Amino acid sequence: MVLEATKTENNLPLRAADFPNLAAALDYAALGRTGSNFYNSRGELYAVLTYTELREQALTLAQRLRSLEPERGARLAIVADTQPDFLRFFFACQYAGLVPVPLPIPHNPGSHKSYVAQIRAMMRGCQASLAMAPAGYSDLLSEATEGLGLAFVGTPDAYDDLPERAYELQPMQADELAYLQYTSGSTRFPRGVMITQRAVLSNLAGIITEGLDVRTTDRCVSWLPFYHDMGLVGMVLAPLASQLTVDYLGTREFAMRPRQWLTLMSRNKATISFSPPFGFELCNRRLREGEAETFDLSAWRVAGVGAETIRPRALFDFAEALAPSGFDRKAFLACYGMAECSLAVSFAPLDGGLSVDQVDADHLALHHHARPLLVDTVGERLSEFVNCGVPLSEFEVEIRDDRGNVVPERHIGVIYVRAPSVMSGYFNEPGITAETLSPDGWLDTGDIGYRVGDSILITGRNKDLIIINGRNIWPQDLEQLAEQLPDVRPGDALAFAVPDTDGTDLALMVVQYREKDVDKRAELIRRLQGVIHAEVGVDCHIELAPLHTLPRTSSGKLSRSKARQNYIDTHLMNQVVSQKEKESATAALLQKQAG
């Protein structure tokens, strides 16, 4: 039997997340004919789930969940593969008065031990009572939950075997939690972000009306993981809250065949899709010569870019390569946000493309001031930052210095935000919450940036900054220099600071490099060190690593903090081994002399 995809156009009067809770949002969407389609790596449709069917199935499952007699607000951990069952369980929790906790799927077959440890830590952190994993991950989930005393752990089939009784369902209300969203863990171990119904619906309303100007004719495509804030809030909840159809491609399937993303956009005349910058880079890298003409991307009006610092050059390359398909570079929509704010903080203007601010890099490093670089300036080193637009109307935003003072326009500082969509805190982490969220609701985002007028520009993460001789060095600048070399591909370099022997910062870069020849490897290191010293004026230690070894977060972003920790751990281990070898050699020599 050939499945039929759900209809493209919303036949209901558009409602932009003006609901008391997510259950009510699904109740309304279920009156229409839109929903979700699921595609495999070959681009074949394998499952269709209309919002009508989703509501029916979620209500049935909610009754079965109530048969386990969980407390109201109990956490149900869900291994969030891109499958219809995730949607069913997520919304069953909304109706049953439970809190869903999306968990990541394994990155690769070799990550068994670390994945089980990660999931186990998350289970402990959220104090889950129930847990579900698709059949392919059930053994991993069983191993991760062993001895934790959960009330029920199983596959979707196991939950479907539970008795269905006529319980009175009481959906989660405005001030109750909608879900726990684990952060990606790019700077530290992931924390469970508490998002209330009121918070997420407030953010969704801003996304739908101010950020995207959603229309009833829109259709979405997404390969983003359901356990990431952009994937969950942006590409599951926002379409449902505005009654749009979504075509889903699994994240692993995208990684294997990224061009399928473009195929779905083309085939279904989709209008909205989001990605971190690396998604556009990967697509462009895998594009065959002359293949762009086979796509029709003329309907793509919102090509959202966010989730990490935006480097414009790779996006401009994507737009140039896909121009024969009808892709319009004005479709690029830069945005800024984080899980702690439900999702979105700011959006650039629609139909404007990327706006890039070029600033004097040396002045920026020395004076923490983003001084514009004049067009006719020759020989000056520049840094480029993408304008992430104006904050949503619900947000207050301040840029503060180290003493907590608000800085003037174009001065660098830490970004603080306050809004109804900001988290309640980190689950069961009062200390970390107090460090991050003030009693009057101001959130320390941990991001560094500056303002130009009302717009926000992000320069990096506070914890990623490299400080050498009083100068602020942005790791992205070093990475971009590496990627300009023909030997280094985009995404193959990570720069960070490590402690030097005198306690100061040492700039270090790990570069993935396939070449085995010793002389060629040494030559690349010399060349790269020379470029960095000439352009930035600092010494940088270079380590070469095999391909596909740079660490990533659960959402697929490269992780400087993990790379830094891996380097420090390895370096210390080598020092320990070296010291033990010296001690053994000394002992052997003394024993020989004594003999």
C-alpha positions in Angstrom: 0.0 0.0 0.0 1.3 3.4 -1.0 1.0 6.0 1.8 -0.4 9.4 1.1 1.3 12.4 2.6 -0.7 14.8 4.6 -2.1 17.9 2.9 0.2 20.9 2.4 -2.2 23.7 3.1 -3.8 24.4 6.4 -7.6 24.5 6.0 -8.3 26.0 9.4 -8.2 29.7 10.4 -4.6 30.2 11.5 -4.1 30.4 15.2 -0.6 31.4 16.3 -0.1 29.4 19.6 -2.9 31.3 21.4 -3.7 28.3 23.5 -3.6 27.7 27.3 -1.5 24.6 26.9 0.0 22.2 24.3 -2.8 19.8 24.6 -5.2 22.5 23.5 -2.9 23.3 20.6 -3.2 19.7 19.4 -7.0 19.7 20.0 -7.3 22.6 17.5 -4.8 21.3 14.9 -6.7 18.0 15.0 -9.7 19.7 13.5 -7.8 20.2 10.2 -6.1 18.0 7.7 -2.4 18.8 8.3 0.1 16.7 10.2 3.5 14.9 9.9 5.2 12.8 7.2 8.2 10.6 7.8 10.8 9.8 5.1 13.7 7.3 5.0 17.2 8.0 3.8 16.1 7.2 0.2 13.4 9.9 0.4 10.6 7.3 0.6 7.5 8.1 2.6 7.1 5.4 5.3 4.7 6.9 7.8 2.0 9.5 7.9 0.5 10.9 11.1 -2.2 13.6 10.8 -2.8 15.8 13.8 -6.2 14.2 14.0 -4.6 10.7 14.3 -2.0 12.0 16.7 -4.6 13.4 19.1 -6.6 10.1 19.1 -3.4 8.0 19.6 -2.1 10.3 22.3 -5.4 10.2 24.2 -5.4 6.4 24.1 -1.8 6.2 25.3 -2.5 8.8 28.0 -5.1 6.4 29.5 -2.6 3.6 29.5 0.0 5.7 31.2 -2.4 6.6 33.9 -2.9 2.9 34.6 0.6 2.9 36.0 -0.6 5.5 38.6 2.3 7.9 38.3 2.3 11.1 40.3 1.3 14.3 38.5 4.3 15.8 37.0 6.3 12.5 37.0 8.9 12.4 34.2 8.7 10.1 31.3 12.1 9.9 29.5 11.8 9.3 25.8 14.7 8.2 23.6 13.9 10.7 20.8 14.4 9.0 17.5 12.7 10.7 14.5 9.6 8.5 14.5 5.9 8.9 15.0 6.1 7.2 18.4 8.0 10.2 19.8 5.1 12.6 19.0 2.6 10.1 20.4 4.4 9.8 23.7 5.2 13.5 24.0 1.6 14.5 23.6 0.3 11.6 25.7 2.2 13.2 28.5 0.5 16.5 27.9 -2.9 14.9 28.3 -1.9 12.6 31.2 -0.3 15.3 33.4 3.2 13.9 33.0 6.4 15.7 31.9 8.2 14.3 28.8 12.0 14.3 28.7 13.5 13.9 25.2 16.8 12.0 25.3 19.4 11.8 22.6 20.1 8.8 20.4 23.6 7.4 20.0 26.0 9.2 17.7 27.8 6.1 16.3 28.0 2.4 16.9 31.2 2.8 18.9 29.7 5.0 21.6 27.9 2.3 23.5 29.6 2.8 26.8 29.6 6.6 26.8 26.0 6.7 25.6 24.7 4.4 28.3 26.6 6.5 30.9 25.1 9.7 29.5 21.6 8.4 29.5 21.9 7.0 32.9 23.1 10.4 34.2 20.2 12.1 32.6 17.8 9.6 34.1 19.2 10.3 37.5 19.2 14.0 36.9 15.5 14.2 35.9 14.5 11.5 38.4 12.5 9.7 35.7 9.7 7.4 36.8 9.0 6.0 33.3 11.2 5.5 30.2 10.6 4.5 26.6 12.9 3.7 23.7 12.1 2.4 20.2 12.9 -1.2 19.7 16.3 -0.6 18.2 17.5 1.2 21.4 15.6 -0.9 24.0 18.7 -2.8 25.2 20.7 0.4 25.7 17.8 1.9 27.7 17.5 -1.3 29.8 21.2 -1.1 30.6 21.1 2.6 31.4 18.1 2.2 33.8 19.2 -0.9 35.5 19.0 -0.5 39.3 17.4 3.0 39.1 14.0 1.7 40.3 11.8 3.1 37.5 8.2 2.1 37.6 8.1 1.1 33.9 10.7 0.8 31.1 9.8 -0.5 27.7 9.3 -0.1 24.0 6.2 1.5 22.5 4.7 -2.0 22.1 5.1 -2.7 25.8 3.3 0.5 26.6 0.5 -0.3 24.1 0.0 -3.6 26.0 -0.9 -1.7 29.2 -4.6 -1.7 30.1 -6.7 1.3 28.8 -9.1 2.5 31.3 -11.5 5.5 31.4 -9.4 7.7 33.6 -10.3 11.4 33.8 -7.4 13.1 32.1 -6.2 16.4 33.3 -3.8 18.1 30.9 -0.9 20.1 32.1 -1.9 23.7 32.9 -0.2 27.0 32.2 2.2 27.1 35.2 3.0 23.4 35.0 6.0 22.0 33.1 5.5 21.3 29.4 8.7 19.3 29.2 12.3 19.1 30.4 14.8 20.1 27.6 18.3 18.9 28.1 20.9 21.4 26.9 23.3 20.1 24.2 26.2 20.1 26.7 28.5 22.2 24.5 30.1 23.9 27.6 29.4 21.5 30.4 27.3 18.4 31.3 23.8 18.8 30.0 21.2 20.3 32.4 17.5 19.7 32.4 15.9 23.0 31.5 12.4 23.4 33.0 10.0 25.0 30.5 6.4 25.7 31.5 3.4 25.6 29.3 3.0 29.3 29.5 6.7 29.8 28.6 6.8 27.7 25.5 3.5 29.0 24.2 4.7 32.6 24.7 7.8 31.8 22.7 5.9 29.9 20.0 3.6 32.9 19.5 6.6 35.1 18.9 8.2 32.7 16.5 5.1 32.2 14.5 4.0 35.8 14.2 7.1 38.0 14.5 9.9 35.7 13.5 8.4 33.7 10.6 5.1 35.4 9.7 3.6 32.0 9.2 0.9 31.6 6.4 -1.6 28.9 5.9 0.2 27.9 2.7 3.5 27.2 4.4 5.0 23.7 4.7 8.0 22.7 6.7 10.9 20.2 6.3 13.2 19.2 9.1 16.0 16.8 9.8 16.8 18.3 13.2 16.8 15.9 16.2 13.7 15.9 18.3 15.8 16.1 21.5 17.3 19.5 20.4 15.5 22.7 21.2 15.4 23.9 17.5 14.2 20.5 16.4 11.6 20.1 19.2 10.3 23.6 19.6 11.0 25.0 16.2 10.1 22.1 14.0 7.6 20.0 16.0 5.7 22.4 18.3 5.8 25.6 16.2 4.3 23.9 13.1 1.6 22.1 15.3 0.8 25.4 17.1 0.2 27.0 13.7 -1.4 24.0 12.1 1.3 23.4 9.4 2.4 20.1 7.8 6.0 18.9 8.5 8.1 16.5 6.4 10.6 14.7 8.6 13.9 13.2 7.6 15.9 11.5 10.4 19.1 13.2 11.6 21.3 10.1 10.8 19.6 9.8 7.4 20.4 13.4 6.7 24.1 12.9 7.7 24.3 9.9 5.4 22.5 11.5 2.5 22.2 15.3 3.1 20.9 15.9 -0.4 17.7 14.2 0.6 16.9 17.4 2.6 17.0 19.4 -0.7 15.0 16.6 -2.5 12.2 16.9 0.1 12.2 20.7 -0.1 12.0 20.5 -3.9 9.4 17.7 -4.2 7.0 19.1 -1.6 7.5 22.8 -2.5 8.3 23.4 1.2 8.7 27.0 2.4 10.3 26.7 5.8 13.3 24.8 7.1 16.0 25.5 9.6 19.6 24.2 10.1 22.8 25.0 12.0 25.4 26.4 9.5 27.1 23.0 9.3 24.0 21.5 7.6 24.2 23.9 4.7 28.0 23.3 4.5 27.5 19.5 4.4 24.9 19.8 1.7 27.1 22.0 -0.4 30.1 19.6 0.1 28.1 16.6 -1.1 26.5 18.4 -4.1 27.5 16.9 -7.4 28.4 19.0 -10.4 25.3 20.1 -12.3 23.0 18.6 -9.7 21.7 21.9 -8.4 19.6 22.3 -11.5 17.6 19.2 -10.7 16.1 20.8 -7.6 13.3 23.4 -7.4 13.9 25.4 -4.3 12.1 28.5 -5.4 9.4 28.1 -2.8 11.9 28.1 0.1 11.2 31.5 1.7 12.7 30.9 5.2 16.1 29.2 5.4 16.6 29.6 9.1 20.2 29.6 10.4 21.0 29.3 14.1 22.1 27.0 17.0 25.7 28.0 16.7 27.9 31.0 15.7 27.0 31.8 12.1 30.0 32.0 9.7 28.6 33.6 6.6 31.1 32.5 3.9 29.9 28.9 3.8 26.3 30.1 3.6 27.1 32.4 0.7 28.8 29.4 -1.0 25.6 27.3 -0.5 23.5 30.1 -2.0 25.8 30.4 -5.0 25.9 26.7 -5.6 22.1 26.3 -5.4 21.2 29.4 -7.4 20.4 27.2 -10.4 17.7 25.6 -8.3 15.9 28.9 -7.7 17.2 29.2 -4.1 17.2 32.9 -3.2 19.9 34.0 -0.8 17.4 36.4 0.7 15.7 33.4 2.2 18.5 33.1 4.8 17.1 34.1 8.2 19.6 34.4 11.0 18.3 33.9 14.5 19.5 33.6 18.0 18.2 31.5 20.9 18.8 28.7 23.4 16.9 26.0 25.3 16.8 28.2 28.4 14.6 30.6 26.5 12.3 27.8 25.2 14.0 28.5 21.8 14.1 31.9 20.1 15.4 35.3 21.3 15.8 37.2 18.1 15.2 37.0 14.3 16.7 39.0 11.5 14.2 40.6 9.1 12.4 38.3 6.7 13.5 38.5 3.0 16.7 40.3 3.9 19.2 37.5 3.7 22.4 37.7 5.9 23.6 41.0 7.1 27.3 40.8 7.9 29.1 43.3 10.2 32.8 43.7 9.4 34.8 45.0 12.3 38.5 45.8 13.1 39.7 42.5 14.6 42.7 44.0 16.4 40.7 46.8 17.9 38.0 44.3 19.0 40.6 42.1 20.7 42.3 45.0 22.6 39.4 47.3 23.4 36.3 45.0 23.4 34.7 47.3 20.9 33.3 46.3 17.5 34.6 49.2 15.4 33.3 49.0 11.9 35.9 48.4 9.2 35.8 51.1 6.5 35.3 49.8 3.0 38.5 51.4 1.7 40.6 50.2 4.6 43.6 48.2 3.3 45.7 45.8 5.3 43.6 45.8 8.4 42.6 42.4 9.9 38.8 42.0 10.1 36.3 39.8 11.9 32.8 39.1 10.5 29.7 38.7 12.6 26.2 38.0 11.3 23.4 40.3 12.5 20.9 38.0 14.4 18.2 40.6 14.3 15.9 42.3 16.8 14.7 40.5 19.9 11.1 39.3 20.0 8.8 41.8 21.6 8.5 39.7 24.8 12.2 40.0 25.5 14.3 42.5 27.4 18.0 42.3 26.4 21.1 43.8 28.1 24.8 43.5 27.2 26.8 43.7 30.4 30.5 43.9 31.3 32.3 41.9 33.9 31.0 44.2 36.7 27.4 43.8 35.6 27.2 47.3 34.0 25.2 47.7 30.8 27.7 48.6 28.0 27.1 51.1 25.1 26.3 50.1 21.6 29.0 48.1 19.8 30.8 47.3 23.1 31.3 43.6 23.8 29.8 42.0 26.8 27.8 39.1 28.1 24.2 38.9 26.9 21.4 38.9 29.5 17.7 38.4 28.7 14.4 38.5 30.5 11.1 37.3 29.1 8.0 35.1 29.9 9.5 32.3 27.8 12.7 32.0 30.0 13.1 28.8 31.9 12.0 28.2 35.5 15.4 26.9 36.2 17.5 23.7 35.9 15.7 20.7 37.3 17.0 19.7 40.7 20.0 22.1 40.3 19.3 25.0 42.6 23.0 26.1 42.7 23.5 26.2 38.9 20.0 27.9 38.6 21.0 30.6 41.1 24.3 31.3 39.2 22.4 31.6 35.9 19.0 33.1 36.7 18.5 36.1 39.0 15.6 36.4 41.4 14.1 39.1 39.2 14.2 36.9 36.1 17.4 37.9 34.2 19.1 35.0 32.5 22.9 35.0 32.0 23.0 33.4 28.6 26.8 32.7 28.7 27.0 34.2 25.2 29.2 37.2 24.3 28.0 39.8 21.8 27.1 43.4 21.1 24.3 45.5 19.8 23.9 47.7 16.7 20.8 49.7 17.2 18.2 47.2 18.4 19.9 44.2 16.7 22.0 41.5 18.4 25.3 40.2 17.1 26.9 37.1 18.7 30.7 36.8 18.9 30.9 33.5 20.8 30.5 31.7 24.1 32.0 33.3 27.2 33.7 30.0 28.2 35.2 29.6 24.7 37.1 32.9 24.7 40.9 32.7 24.5 42.7 35.5 26.4 46.4 36.0 25.5 48.3 39.0 26.9 45.1 40.8 27.6 43.7 40.3 24.1 40.5 38.5 23.4 40.9 35.9 20.7 37.8 34.4 19.2 38.3 30.7 18.4 36.1 31.1 15.3 38.7 33.5 13.8 41.5 30.9 14.2 39.3 28.1 12.8 38.4 30.2 9.8 42.0 30.8 9.0 42.6 27.1 9.1 39.6 26.4 6.8 41.0 28.8 4.2 43.8 26.4 3.5 43.0 23.9 0.8 44.0 21.0 3.0 41.3 21.8 5.7 37.6 21.4 5.1 34.9 23.4 6.9 34.2 21.9 10.3 37.6 20.1 10.5 39.2 22.6 13.0 38.5 23.4 16.6 40.4 26.1 18.5 40.4 26.6 22.3 42.6 27.6 25.2 44.6 25.3 27.4 46.7 26.1 30.5 50.3 26.8 29.6 53.2 25.8 32.0 53.1 29.3 33.5 49.4 29.3 34.1 48.4 31.6 31.2 46.3 30.6 28.2 47.9 28.8 25.3 46.0 28.8 22.0 45.6 25.3 20.6 43.9 24.0 17.6 43.0 20.4 16.7 42.7 19.8 13.0 41.3 16.7 11.3 43.7 15.6 8.6 43.7 12.5 6.4 47.3 12.7 5.2 49.7 10.1 6.8 52.9 11.4 5.3 55.1 12.8 8.1 56.6 15.6 6.0 53.3 16.8 4.7 51.8 16.8 8.2 54.7 18.8 9.5 54.4 21.2 6.6 50.7 21.8 7.2 51.5 22.6 10.9 54.2 25.1 9.9 52.0 26.7 7.3 49.0 27.0 9.6 51.1 28.4 12.5 52.6 30.9 10.1 49.2 32.1 8.9 47.8 32.4 12.5 50.9 34.3 13.7 50.8 36.6 10.6 47.1 37.3 10.8 46.4 37.3 14.6 49.8 37.8 16.1 49.7 34.9 18.5 51.5 31.6 18.7 49.1 28.6 18.3 50.0 25.0 19.0 48.6 22.6 16.3 47.5 19.0 16.9 46.5 16.8 13.9 43.8 14.2 14.4 42.2 11.5 12.3 39.0 12.3 10.4 35.7 12.0 12.3 37.3 12.3 15.7 36.4 15.8 16.8 33.9 15.6 19.6 30.3 16.8 19.1 27.4 17.6 21.4 24.2 15.6 21.5 22.8 17.9 18.9 25.7 17.4 16.5 27.6 20.6 17.0 31.3 20.6 17.4 32.2 20.9 21.1 35.3 23.0 22.0 34.8 22.1 25.7 35.0 18.4 25.0 37.9 18.8 22.7 39.7 20.9 25.3 39.0 18.3 28.1 40.1 15.4 25.8 43.4 17.2 25.1 44.0 18.0 28.8 43.2 14.5 29.9 45.4 12.9 27.2 48.3 15.4 27.9 48.1 14.8 31.7 48.0 11.0 31.1 51.1 11.2 28.8 52.9 13.2 31.5 52.0 10.6 34.1 53.1 7.8 31.8 56.4 9.7 31.1 57.0 10.3 34.8 56.4 6.6 35.6 58.8 5.6 32.8 61.4 7.9 34.2 60.9 6.6 37.7 61.1 3.0 36.5 64.3 3.7 34.5 65.8 5.4 37.6 64.8 2.5 39.8 66.3 0.0 37.4 69.5 2.0 37.2 69.8 2.2 41.0 69.1 -1.5 41.3 71.8 -2.3 38.7 74.3 -0.1 40.5 73.5 -1.7 43.8 73.9 -5.1 42.3 
